[in-house]
C-alpha cells in the first residue's frame, strides 16, 4: 500500500514550509544532532535526496559548517544526542549517502580518536543510553565502515553482560546511575530494554559474538514481555520503579506499546520466531486501537499547538512506527493507521511553523533573555530532530520516498 498522490502533493507543500523555516540563521542554533544544526543538516540532506534541488545541498553545507565551528568553540560531551559523536555520525552518514564529498572524511579522522577514547570514561562504563551512553557510540562505530570496530563492539557487549541484573524472569538494566539501591528500569525504545535489544540485534547482524548476543537478547526479551499489564490503555508501563505504581505509557517512539511491538516483530522476523511474532502482532493491534487522547499527543497548553507532531512523543514518530510495523508484517491495518497518523501530522504542520516563525529570534538559542531570565533552549528544541520540525520533516520525506530512510538508524528503526 502506497501513499496517495494527493497526500504526496500535500507532503511536498509542507516540506517547502519546513525547509523555509530551517534555512534561517544556521549560526544561532546549537551544534547538536537532536536539538540543533547537525540534525537540521540531516533533514536538508534527505530533502535533497527527495527533490534533487541543489539549494538543499547548500543548506547542508551551511549547517554542517556551523555545527563544526560551534563544536570546536564549545565544550561538547561525547554523546550521540547532544555531543560531538552525533555530529560525527551525520558526517559519515552523509558521505555514504553521497551528499558530502569524500574529502569530508578527514573530519572523521580527527573526531574518531576522540569518540573512541570517550569509551574509557567512567560514565560510559555504566551508561548504555542511546543518546547519552555507549549505545549511541556503537551506532557511530557501525556507521564508520572504513574501520573495523568489532573488538570495540564486543567490549560494549561485555559491559552490558557485566551490568545486567537478574530479575524474576530474564535480565534488566538499572537506569538509576546515581543510586544502586533504587532499581529503575525503562521499557522505552529511547532509553530502556527495547533499545538494548535492538543494540544486541545489531551486533548479531554484524557477526559480533553472535552466541553471547543471542543469549543476552533472549534474556532481555523475556524480561520485557514479562512486564505486560492488564491495561486498557497500554499493555506496558513506560518504566518500572520499585516504589511507584505502574501507569499507562504514551503511544510514541520514546516509550510505549508501539515501540515495543516494533522491537518484538523485528527480532521475530530476523530469527524467524513465530511465537514471538504473535506476541508482537497482539501488542501492535492493541496500539492500533488508540486515539489522540490515549496516545497522549494532545497538549494541555495555550502556548503551543494542540497536537504534538514531533518524532519523539508525537504524531510523526507514531506514523513512522506504524509504517515500519507494516513493512515487517504486511498487515493492512498498520499501513492504514500509518496514513491516518500521517494525515494528522500534515494537518498540524502549519500551526507549528506559524508558532516558530512568530517567535524566531536572532539571538543564539542557548543564550538567556536579559529581561525575563528565561533560556531559549525550549524553543530550539522545536526546530530540532527529536522534538521539532527537522524530525517531522524527515518523516514526511520517508513517506514521500520510502526507500531512503537510512536516517532512521539513529532511532534504532533500521531495517
C-alpha positions in Angstrom: 0.0 0.0 0.0 1.5 3.4 -1.0 0.8 6.9 0.0 -2.0 8.5 -2.2 -0.9 11.1 -4.8 -3.0 13.8 -3.1 -1.1 13.2 0.2 2.2 13.2 -1.6 1.4 16.6 -3.0 0.5 17.9 0.5 3.7 16.4 1.8 5.7 18.4 -0.7 3.9 21.6 0.3 4.6 21.1 4.0 8.2 20.2 3.3 8.6 23.6 1.5 7.3 25.4 4.5 9.5 23.5 6.9 12.6 24.0 4.8 12.0 27.7 4.5 12.0 27.9 8.3 15.0 25.7 8.7 17.2 27.8 6.4 17.3 30.8 8.6 20.4 31.8 10.7 22.2 28.5 11.0 24.8 30.2 13.2 22.3 30.7 16.0 21.5 27.0 16.5 23.2 24.6 18.9 25.5 22.3 17.1 23.9 19.1 18.3 22.2 16.2 16.4 19.0 16.0 18.3 18.4 19.7 19.0 20.4 21.7 16.5 22.5 22.1 13.4 23.6 18.6 12.8 20.0 17.3 12.8 18.8 20.1 10.6 21.6 19.3 8.2 20.4 15.7 8.1 16.9 17.0 7.2 18.2 19.1 4.3 20.2 16.1 3.1 17.2 13.9 2.8 15.1 16.7 1.3 17.8 16.9 -1.4 17.7 13.2 -1.9 13.9 13.5 -2.4 13.8 16.6 -4.6 17.3 16.8 -6.2 17.2 20.5 -5.6 20.8 21.6 -5.1 19.8 24.5 -3.0 19.3 22.0 -0.2 22.9 20.8 -0.6 24.0 24.4 0.1 22.0 24.3 3.3 23.5 21.0 4.3 27.0 22.6 4.0 25.9 25.7 5.9 24.6 23.7 8.8 27.5 21.3 8.9 30.0 24.1 8.9 28.0 25.9 11.7 27.9 22.7 13.7 31.7 22.2 13.3 32.5 25.7 14.2 30.3 25.7 17.3 31.6 22.2 18.4 35.2 23.5 18.1 34.3 26.6 20.2 32.2 24.9 22.8 33.0 22.2 25.3 30.9 19.4 23.9 30.3 16.0 25.6 30.9 12.7 23.7 27.2 11.9 23.3 25.2 10.9 20.2 22.3 13.2 21.1 24.0 16.3 22.4 27.7 16.0 21.6 30.4 15.5 19.0 29.6 11.8 18.4 26.3 12.8 16.9 27.9 15.3 14.5 30.5 12.6 13.6 27.6 10.2 12.8 25.9 12.7 10.5 29.1 13.4 8.6 29.9 9.7 8.0 26.3 9.1 7.0 26.1 11.9 4.5 29.3 10.8 2.9 27.9 7.3 2.4 24.6 8.9 1.1 26.6 10.8 -1.5 25.6 14.2 -0.1 29.0 15.2 1.3 32.3 14.8 -0.7 34.7 12.1 0.5 37.1 14.9 1.4 34.9 15.3 4.5 36.3 12.0 5.7 39.3 14.0 7.0 37.0 15.4 9.6 36.2 11.9 10.8 39.9 11.1 11.0 40.1 14.0 13.6 37.0 13.1 15.6 37.2 9.3 15.5 40.0 9.0 18.2 38.1 11.3 20.5 34.9 9.2 20.2 36.8 6.0 20.8 38.7 7.5 23.7 35.5 8.6 25.3 34.5 4.9 25.9 37.2 4.9 28.6 35.2 7.5 30.5 33.9 6.1 33.8 30.4 7.3 33.0 30.3 5.2 29.8 31.3 2.1 31.8 27.7 2.1 33.1 25.5 4.3 30.9 24.2 2.3 28.0 21.8 5.1 26.9 21.2 5.7 23.1 21.6 9.4 23.3 23.8 9.8 26.4 25.7 6.5 26.6 27.6 3.8 24.7 24.8 2.5 22.5 25.0 5.9 20.8 28.7 5.4 20.4 28.1 1.9 19.0 25.9 3.5 16.3 28.8 5.7 15.2 31.1 2.7 15.2 28.7 0.7 13.0 28.3 3.6 10.6 32.1 4.0 10.4 32.6 1.2 7.9 36.1 2.3 6.9 37.5 0.9 10.2 37.0 -2.5 11.8 35.4 -1.8 15.2 34.3 -5.3 16.1 36.6 -5.6 19.1 35.2 -2.4 20.5 31.7 -3.6 19.9 32.5 -6.8 21.7 33.8 -4.8 24.6 30.4 -2.9 24.7 28.6 -6.2 24.8 30.7 -7.3 27.8 29.7 -4.1 29.6 26.1 -5.0 29.2 26.7 -8.5 30.4 28.5 -7.2 33.5 25.8 -4.7 34.4 22.8 -6.9 33.7 20.6 -7.5 36.7 18.9 -10.9 37.1 15.2 -10.5 37.5 12.4 -12.9 38.3 12.3 -13.5 34.5 15.3 -12.6 32.4 17.6 -9.7 33.0 17.3 -5.9 33.1 19.5 -2.8 33.5 19.2 0.0 36.0 18.8 3.5 34.6 19.4 5.0 38.1 23.2 5.6 37.8 23.4 7.7 41.0 21.8 5.2 43.4 22.3 1.5 43.1 19.8 1.0 45.9 16.9 2.1 43.7 16.1 -0.1 40.8 14.5 1.8 38.0 14.1 0.0 34.7 13.0 1.8 31.5 10.8 0.0 29.0 11.1 2.6 26.3 12.9 2.5 22.9 14.7 5.7 23.7 16.3 4.7 27.0 15.4 1.2 28.0 15.3 -2.5 27.5 13.9 -2.2 23.9 17.0 -0.1 22.9 19.3 -2.7 24.4 17.5 -5.5 22.5 18.0 -3.5 19.2 21.6 -2.9 20.1 22.1 -6.6 20.6 20.3 -7.4 17.4 22.6 -5.0 15.6 25.7 -6.7 17.0 24.3 -10.1 16.0 23.8 -8.8 12.4 27.4 -7.7 12.3 28.7 -11.1 13.5 29.9 -9.8 16.8 29.9 -12.6 19.3 26.5 -14.0 18.0 26.1 -16.7 20.6 26.6 -14.3 23.5 24.4 -11.7 21.8 21.6 -14.1 21.3 21.7 -15.3 24.9 21.6 -11.8 26.4 19.0 -10.7 23.8 16.7 -13.6 24.7 17.1 -12.8 28.4 16.3 -9.1 27.9 13.3 -10.0 25.7 11.9 -12.4 28.3 12.0 -9.7 31.0 10.4 -7.1 28.6 7.5 -9.4 27.8 7.0 -10.3 31.4 6.2 -6.7 32.2 2.9 -6.7 30.4 0.0 -5.3 32.4 -3.7 -6.0 32.1 -4.3 -2.4 31.0 -7.0 -1.0 28.7 -4.9 2.0 27.5 -1.5 0.5 27.3 -0.2 -3.0 27.8 3.2 -1.9 29.1 4.2 0.9 31.5 6.9 3.4 30.5 9.2 2.3 33.2 9.3 0.3 36.4 10.4 1.7 39.8 10.1 -0.4 42.9 8.5 2.4 44.9 6.0 3.5 42.3 2.7 2.2 40.9 2.8 1.3 37.2 0.9 3.7 35.0 -0.1 3.6 31.3 2.5 4.8 28.8 2.1 7.1 25.8 2.0 5.9 22.3 5.2 7.3 20.9 8.6 6.4 19.8 10.3 7.1 23.1 8.0 5.0 25.3 5.1 2.8 24.8 3.5 -0.3 23.2 4.1 0.7 19.6 7.9 0.8 20.0 7.8 -2.5 22.0 5.7 -4.1 19.2 8.2 -2.9 16.6 11.2 -4.4 18.5 9.4 -7.7 19.1 8.4 -8.0 15.5 11.8 -7.0 14.2 13.5 -9.6 16.4 10.9 -12.2 15.5 11.4 -11.6 11.7 15.2 -11.8 12.0 15.2 -15.1 13.9 12.1 -16.4 12.2 10.4 -16.9 15.6 6.7 -17.4 15.0 5.8 -17.4 18.7 7.5 -14.1 19.2 5.8 -12.8 16.1 2.4 -13.5 17.5 3.3 -11.6 20.7 4.4 -8.6 18.6 1.2 -8.7 16.4 -1.0 -8.7 19.5 0.8 -5.7 21.0 0.7 -3.8 17.7 -3.0 -4.4 17.1 -3.7 -3.1 20.6 -1.7 0.0 19.8 -3.6 0.5 16.6 -6.8 1.0 18.6 -5.6 4.1 20.4 -6.7 7.6 19.6 -5.1 11.0 20.1 -6.1 11.4 23.7 -4.9 8.0 24.9 -1.8 8.3 22.7 -1.0 11.5 24.8 -0.2 13.7 21.8 -2.7 16.3 22.8 -1.1 19.2 24.6 -2.9 20.9 27.5 -1.3 24.4 26.9 -2.3 27.6 25.3 1.3 28.5 24.3 1.8 25.7 21.7 -0.3 24.0 19.0 -2.7 21.5 20.5 -1.3 18.4 18.7 2.4 17.4 19.2 3.7 16.4 15.8 7.3 15.7 16.9 9.2 12.4 16.3 9.9 11.6 20.0 6.4 12.0 21.5 4.2 13.0 18.7 2.3 12.0 15.6 5.2 11.9 13.2 7.0 9.2 15.2 3.8 7.2 15.6 3.1 7.4 11.8 6.6 6.2 11.0 6.5 3.4 13.5 3.2 2.1 12.1 4.8 2.2 8.6 7.7 0.2 9.9 5.4 -2.4 11.5 3.5 -2.6 8.2 6.8 -3.3 6.4 7.6 -6.1 8.7 4.1 -7.7 8.8 2.3 -6.8 5.6 -0.8 -6.3 7.7 -3.0 -3.6 6.0 -4.3 -2.3 9.4 -0.9 -0.9 10.2 -0.5 0.9 6.9 -4.0 2.4 7.4 -3.0 3.7 10.8 0.3 5.0 9.5 -1.6 7.0 6.9 -4.1 8.3 9.5 -1.3 9.5 11.8 0.5 11.0 8.8 -2.7 12.9 7.9 -2.9 14.3 11.4 0.7 15.3 11.3 0.2 17.1 7.9 -2.9 18.9 9.3 -0.8 20.3 12.2 2.4 21.3 10.5 1.1 24.7 9.7 0.3 25.8 13.3 3.8 24.6 14.4 5.5 26.6 11.6 3.5 29.7 12.4 4.4 29.5 16.0 8.1 29.3 15.3 8.0 32.0 12.7 6.3 34.3 15.2 8.9 33.5 17.9 12.0 33.3 15.7 14.9 35.2 17.4 18.2 36.4 16.0 19.7 35.6 19.4 21.5 32.3 20.0 19.1 29.7 21.4 21.5 28.8 24.2 21.6 32.4 25.5 19.4 34.0 28.2 16.8 36.7 27.7 18.1 39.7 29.6 14.6 40.9 30.5 13.0 37.6 31.7 16.0 35.5 32.5 14.5 32.6 30.5 16.7 30.5 28.3 15.7 29.9 24.7 16.6 26.2 24.7 13.0 25.0 24.8 12.4 27.0 21.6 15.5 25.5 19.9 14.1 22.0 20.5 11.1 22.8 18.4 13.4 23.2 15.4 15.4 20.1 16.0 15.4 16.4 15.1 13.9 14.9 18.3 11.2 17.3 19.4 11.0 19.7 16.4 10.3 20.2 12.7 13.5 18.7 11.4 12.4 15.3 12.8 8.8 15.8 11.5 10.2 16.8 8.1 12.4 13.6 7.9 9.3 11.5 8.5 7.5 13.4 5.6 10.4 12.6 3.3 10.2 8.9 4.3 6.5 8.7 3.2 7.4 10.5 0.0 10.4 8.4 -0.6 10.2 5.1 1.4 13.4 3.7 0.0 15.5 6.5 1.5 15.2 6.1 5.3 18.7 5.5 6.4 18.4 8.3 9.0 16.1 6.0 11.0 19.1 4.1 12.2 19.6 6.9 14.7 16.3 5.9 16.3 17.0 2.1 16.1 14.4 1.8 13.4 16.7 0.5 10.7 15.6 -2.4 8.5 
